[in-house]
């Protein structure tokens, strides 16, 4: 068994950006970019969308993804984690007699994701001995010299021991790129986490990474995407 499934979690509720998962991004529903990258990668036997929303399901199908079943109410609220959704999807597939050796969680709002990165992630998962592979990006400023700010505007260093340390002498720090997570399904079903003790990474350039959580983020992302992808 070497089959692979792409799982795109796209629930209907979104408080900060209403209908975020199917809002038009550069003329297309934003989820279309993720579905297209997954299909173009050729890395999957099945590309599916997990959703509780009929409109999202319809858009996903029109983009070429499958929606073999709808998400349960228990994994469609604000408290459900990504792992909860993945576990439900894999359990539903197993109940129907289908199992996959590898899975890849792909976020529906990741228009900067490239199909070649998905393919490379699968190759590394199979070859490098990791249980999970995920993309990360370096923080643009050393977090070891970061500040916190109290209600009156007074500043304090989060790591005061680095007050006189030059930025170039501090180690780099990374954050989740928020695009995809390749995983071995047997390990994930046992450990139930993506960021575990044997999670590997690939580093993406900052030009290929953008959080989209606010209206300002959305505007920046479209501007940035147009200049990178044309």
C-alpha positions in Angstrom: 0.0 0.0 0.0 1.6 3.2 -1.2 -1.4 5.3 -2.0 -1.5 9.0 -1.0 -4.4 11.3 -0.2 -4.5 15.1 -0.1 -6.8 16.4 2.5 -7.9 20.0 2.2 -9.8 21.2 5.4 -12.2 24.0 4.5 -15.0 24.6 7.0 -17.7 27.1 6.3 -17.3 29.3 9.4 -14.7 32.1 9.3 -14.9 35.0 11.7 -12.1 37.3 10.7 -12.6 37.0 6.9 -16.2 35.8 6.1 -16.4 33.0 3.6 -12.6 33.1 3.4 -12.1 29.6 1.9 -14.1 30.5 -1.3 -13.6 34.2 -1.4 -12.1 35.3 -4.8 -8.4 35.7 -4.8 -7.1 37.3 -8.0 -10.3 36.3 -9.8 -10.7 32.7 -8.5 -12.0 31.2 -5.3 -8.9 31.0 -3.1 -9.3 27.3 -2.6 -8.9 26.7 -6.3 -5.2 27.6 -6.0 -4.7 24.8 -3.5 -6.7 22.2 -5.4 -4.9 23.1 -8.6 -1.4 22.8 -7.0 -2.4 19.4 -5.5 -3.7 18.0 -8.8 -0.8 19.4 -10.8 1.8 17.8 -8.5 0.7 14.3 -9.5 1.6 13.1 -6.0 -1.9 11.9 -5.0 -4.3 9.1 -5.7 -7.1 11.3 -4.4 -7.5 15.0 -3.7 -10.4 15.6 -1.3 -11.9 18.5 0.5 -13.3 18.1 4.1 -16.1 20.6 4.6 -19.3 21.1 6.4 -20.6 23.7 3.8 -22.5 22.8 0.7 -21.3 25.9 -1.3 -17.7 25.1 -0.5 -18.3 21.5 -1.5 -19.7 22.6 -4.8 -16.8 25.0 -5.5 -14.3 22.3 -4.6 -15.9 19.8 -7.0 -15.9 22.4 -9.8 -12.1 22.8 -9.2 -11.5 19.1 -9.6 -11.4 17.9 -6.0 -13.6 15.2 -4.5 -15.9 15.6 -1.5 -16.8 12.0 -0.7 -18.5 12.9 2.5 -19.3 15.9 4.6 -17.5 16.9 7.8 -19.3 16.2 11.1 -20.5 19.0 13.4 -17.9 18.0 15.9 -15.0 18.9 13.6 -16.7 22.0 12.1 -16.5 24.4 15.1 -13.8 26.8 16.3 -12.4 24.3 18.8 -11.6 21.5 16.4 -7.9 21.2 15.5 -6.4 20.3 12.2 -5.5 16.9 13.6 -9.1 16.3 14.6 -10.2 16.9 11.0 -7.5 14.6 9.5 -8.3 11.8 12.0 -12.0 12.0 11.0 -11.2 11.8 7.3 -8.8 8.9 7.7 -11.3 7.1 9.9 -14.1 7.6 7.3 -11.9 6.2 4.6 -10.9 3.2 6.6 -14.6 2.5 7.4 -15.2 2.3 3.7 -12.3 -0.1 3.2 -9.7 2.4 1.9 -6.4 3.2 3.5 -3.5 5.4 2.5 0.2 5.1 3.3 0.8 8.8 3.1 -1.4 11.8 3.6 -0.9 15.5 3.0 -2.9 18.2 4.7 -3.1 21.2 2.4 -4.6 24.4 3.6 -7.3 26.0 1.4 -5.9 29.5 1.7 -2.3 28.8 0.4 -2.1 30.4 -3.1 1.7 30.7 -2.8 2.1 26.9 -2.7 3.8 25.4 -5.6 3.1 21.9 -6.9 6.9 21.2 -7.1 7.1 21.9 -3.3 4.4 19.3 -2.7 6.3 16.7 -4.8 9.5 17.5 -3.1 7.9 17.1 0.3 6.6 13.7 -0.6 10.1 12.6 -1.8 11.7 13.8 1.4 9.1 12.1 3.6 9.8 8.8 1.8 13.6 9.2 1.7 14.7 11.1 4.8 13.3 9.0 7.6 10.9 11.7 9.0 7.3 11.0 10.1 6.1 14.4 9.0 7.5 17.0 6.6 6.3 20.7 6.6 7.5 23.9 5.1 8.9 26.7 7.3 10.1 30.3 6.7 12.7 32.3 8.7 11.5 35.2 10.8 12.8 38.4 9.1 14.0 39.8 12.4 15.7 37.9 15.2 13.0 36.9 17.7 15.7 36.8 20.4 15.7 40.7 20.4 11.8 40.9 20.3 9.9 43.3 22.5 6.7 43.2 24.5 4.6 46.3 25.1 2.4 47.0 28.2 -1.0 48.8 28.1 0.8 52.2 28.7 3.2 51.6 25.8 6.2 50.8 27.9 8.6 48.4 26.2 10.5 45.4 27.7 12.7 42.9 26.0 11.4 39.3 25.9 14.9 38.1 26.2 16.8 40.8 28.1 20.0 38.7 28.1 20.4 39.6 24.4 20.3 43.4 24.9 23.8 43.9 23.8 24.0 40.9 21.3 24.4 41.8 17.7 21.5 40.6 15.5 23.9 38.7 13.2 25.3 36.7 16.2 21.8 35.3 17.1 20.5 32.0 15.7 17.8 32.1 13.1 14.2 31.2 14.1 11.5 29.8 11.9 7.7 29.7 11.7 5.2 27.4 10.1 4.6 28.5 6.5 1.0 27.3 6.8 0.7 25.5 3.5 1.0 21.7 3.7 2.0 18.8 5.9 3.1 15.5 4.5 2.7 12.6 7.0 2.9 8.9 7.3 -0.6 7.8 8.1 0.3 4.9 10.4 2.4 7.2 12.6 -0.1 10.0 12.6 -2.9 7.7 13.6 -0.8 6.5 16.5 0.7 9.9 17.6 -2.2 12.2 16.5 0.1 15.2 16.1 1.8 16.8 13.1 4.6 18.6 15.0 6.1 15.7 16.9 9.6 14.5 17.8 10.4 13.3 14.3 9.0 16.2 12.1 11.3 17.4 9.4 11.2 20.6 7.4 12.0 22.4 4.2 12.8 26.1 4.2 10.8 28.4 1.9 11.8 31.9 0.9 9.8 34.7 2.5 8.5 35.7 -0.9 6.6 32.4 -1.1 5.0 32.7 2.4 2.1 35.0 3.5 -0.4 34.7 6.3 -3.9 35.6 5.3 -5.8 36.3 8.5 -7.0 39.9 8.1 -8.2 42.2 5.3 -4.8 43.8 5.3 -3.2 40.4 4.9 -5.5 39.7 1.9 -4.5 42.9 0.2 -0.8 42.3 0.7 -1.1 38.7 -0.5 -2.8 39.6 -3.8 -0.3 42.3 -4.5 2.6 40.0 -3.7 1.1 37.0 -5.6 0.6 39.1 -8.8 4.3 40.1 -8.8 5.6 36.6 -8.1 3.3 34.6 -10.3 2.3 37.2 -12.9 
